Amino acid sequence: MDNYYSIEEKYLQAVDELSFGETPKGLNILNQIITDEPFFARAHYQLGMIYYYKIQDYQTAGYHFKTCMELEPSFPDNYTHYLDLVVFLGMDKLVSTISAQALTTPGVNKARTFELLGLFYEKQKDWNKSLGYYQEAFMEVTEKDERKDIEDSFKRVRSKMKQKQAYLYFITE
């Protein structure tokens, strides 16, 4: 096993292992980092990513994303993944808290944050709020593929709105 002289070197090795698809090795190194230095926020971020996307242990992922946010609130990469998790889980209060903090943190992808808010309200069937946040996302987006995704979201919500209207009946006398 290699000897590393600093937490940062161990962290970079873990990130390398993860980028080469060596999740178990990366997970092992990250857990060693947390054992040695429990306040190393970026290790918590990487653990959150592993537990959310690879292992699908949402509670543990939430713990690590939250810990990262508390330890290093200026780290922008954490916000969209943490927000994605709480939107997926439908956690109303956390959606508001995380999105508000994300939108005031430099470097956070605002388009993605607004898109996730649109998705959250779409799942809540609040079509007008959903469209409003998708509009905000559209105004922030700069990538062609992301713009296409947001346009598809507009179409999807409008289609749902029409579908809902098609089945409304009114009784008049």
C-alpha positions as CSV (number, residue, x, y, z in Angstrom):
1,M,0.0,0.0,0.0
2,D,1.3,3.5,-0.8
3,N,2.2,5.9,1.9
4,Y,0.6,9.3,1.7
5,Y,1.9,12.3,3.6
6,S,-1.2,14.4,3.9
7,I,-5.0,14.1,3.9
8,E,-5.1,16.0,0.6
9,E,-2.9,13.3,-1.0
10,K,-5.1,10.6,0.3
11,Y,-8.1,12.5,-1.0
12,L,-6.6,12.9,-4.5
13,Q,-5.8,9.2,-4.5
14,A,-9.5,8.4,-3.6
15,V,-10.8,10.6,-6.3
16,D,-8.4,8.9,-8.8
17,E,-9.7,5.5,-7.7
18,L,-13.3,6.6,-8.2
19,S,-12.6,8.1,-11.6
20,F,-11.2,4.8,-12.7
21,G,-14.2,2.9,-11.5
22,E,-12.5,1.5,-8.4
23,T,-15.4,2.4,-6.0
24,P,-14.4,0.0,-3.2
25,K,-10.8,1.3,-3.1
26,G,-12.0,4.9,-3.2
27,L,-14.6,4.2,-0.5
28,N,-11.9,2.6,1.7
29,I,-9.6,5.5,1.4
30,L,-12.4,8.1,2.0
31,N,-13.4,6.2,5.2
32,Q,-9.7,6.3,6.3
33,I,-9.7,10.0,5.7
34,I,-12.9,10.5,7.8
35,T,-11.4,8.4,10.6
36,D,-8.2,10.5,10.6
37,E,-9.8,13.8,9.9
38,P,-13.6,13.9,10.5
39,F,-13.8,17.5,9.5
40,F,-12.5,17.1,6.0
41,A,-15.6,18.3,4.1
42,R,-14.7,17.1,0.6
43,A,-14.3,13.5,1.8
44,H,-17.9,13.8,3.1
45,Y,-18.9,15.1,-0.3
46,Q,-17.3,12.1,-2.1
47,L,-18.9,9.7,0.4
48,G,-22.3,11.3,-0.2
49,M,-21.8,10.8,-4.0
50,I,-21.0,7.1,-3.5
51,Y,-23.8,6.4,-1.1
52,Y,-26.4,8.3,-3.3
53,Y,-25.5,7.2,-6.8
54,K,-23.7,3.9,-6.3
55,I,-25.0,2.3,-3.2
56,Q,-28.4,4.1,-3.0
57,D,-28.2,4.5,0.7
58,Y,-30.1,7.8,0.9
59,Q,-29.9,8.4,4.6
60,T,-26.1,7.9,4.7
61,A,-25.8,10.1,1.5
62,G,-27.8,12.8,3.1
63,Y,-25.7,12.7,6.3
64,H,-22.5,13.2,4.3
65,F,-23.9,15.9,2.0
66,K,-25.3,17.7,5.1
67,T,-22.0,17.4,6.9
68,C,-20.1,18.7,3.9
69,M,-22.4,21.7,3.7
70,E,-22.0,22.5,7.4
71,L,-18.2,22.1,7.3
72,E,-17.5,24.0,4.1
73,P,-20.6,26.0,3.1
74,S,-18.7,27.7,0.2
75,F,-18.0,24.4,-1.6
76,P,-20.3,24.7,-4.6
77,D,-20.3,21.1,-6.0
78,N,-22.1,19.7,-3.0
79,Y,-25.3,21.7,-3.4
80,T,-26.8,20.4,-6.6
81,H,-26.3,16.8,-5.5
82,Y,-27.7,17.3,-2.0
83,L,-30.6,19.2,-3.5
84,D,-31.1,16.4,-6.1
85,L,-31.3,13.9,-3.2
86,V,-33.9,15.9,-1.2
87,V,-36.0,16.6,-4.3
88,F,-35.9,12.9,-5.0
89,L,-37.0,12.2,-1.4
90,G,-39.6,15.0,-1.4
91,M,-38.3,16.7,1.7
92,D,-40.0,20.1,1.5
93,K,-38.2,22.0,4.2
94,L,-34.8,20.8,3.2
95,V,-35.5,21.7,-0.5
96,S,-36.2,25.3,0.6
97,T,-33.2,25.5,2.9
98,I,-30.6,24.0,0.5
99,S,-31.9,25.8,-2.6
100,A,-31.8,29.2,-0.8
101,Q,-28.2,28.6,0.3
102,A,-27.2,27.2,-3.1
103,L,-28.5,30.3,-4.9
104,T,-26.3,32.6,-2.7
105,T,-23.1,30.5,-3.0
106,P,-20.7,31.5,-5.7
107,G,-19.9,28.8,-8.2
108,V,-23.2,26.8,-7.8
109,N,-24.9,25.9,-11.0
110,K,-27.9,28.1,-10.7
111,A,-29.6,26.7,-13.8
112,R,-29.4,23.2,-12.3
113,T,-30.7,24.5,-9.0
114,F,-33.7,26.2,-10.6
115,E,-34.3,23.0,-12.7
116,L,-34.4,20.9,-9.6
117,L,-36.8,23.3,-8.0
118,G,-39.0,23.1,-11.1
119,L,-38.9,19.3,-10.8
120,F,-39.8,19.4,-7.1
121,Y,-42.9,21.5,-7.7
122,E,-43.8,19.4,-10.8
123,K,-43.8,16.4,-8.5
124,Q,-46.0,18.4,-6.1
125,K,-48.3,19.1,-9.0
126,D,-47.9,22.9,-8.5
127,W,-47.7,23.6,-12.2
128,N,-47.3,27.4,-12.0
129,K,-44.4,27.3,-9.6
130,S,-42.8,24.5,-11.6
131,L,-43.0,26.5,-14.8
132,G,-41.7,29.6,-13.0
133,Y,-38.6,27.7,-11.9
134,Y,-38.1,26.1,-15.2
135,Q,-38.2,29.6,-16.7
136,E,-35.6,30.8,-14.3
137,A,-33.4,27.7,-15.2
138,F,-33.9,28.5,-18.9
139,M,-32.7,32.1,-18.3
140,E,-29.5,30.8,-16.5
141,V,-28.6,27.9,-18.8
142,T,-25.7,28.2,-21.2
143,E,-25.2,24.7,-22.5
144,K,-27.2,23.5,-25.5
145,D,-28.0,20.1,-24.1
146,E,-29.1,21.5,-20.8
147,R,-31.4,24.0,-22.6
148,K,-33.0,21.1,-24.5
149,D,-33.7,19.3,-21.2
150,I,-35.3,22.4,-19.8
151,E,-37.4,22.9,-22.9
152,D,-38.5,19.3,-22.6
153,S,-39.5,20.0,-19.0
154,F,-41.6,22.9,-20.1
155,K,-43.4,20.7,-22.6
156,R,-43.9,18.0,-20.1
157,V,-45.5,20.3,-17.5
158,R,-47.7,22.1,-20.1
159,S,-48.9,18.7,-21.3
160,K,-49.7,17.7,-17.7
161,M,-51.6,20.9,-17.3
162,K,-53.7,20.2,-20.4
163,Q,-54.3,16.7,-19.3
164,K,-55.6,17.9,-16.0
165,Q,-57.8,20.4,-17.7
166,A,-59.3,17.8,-20.0
167,Y,-60.9,16.0,-17.1
168,L,-62.3,19.0,-15.3
169,Y,-66.1,19.0,-15.3
170,F,-68.4,21.7,-14.1
171,I,-72.0,21.3,-13.3
172,T,-74.2,24.3,-14.1
173,E,-77.8,24.8,-13.5
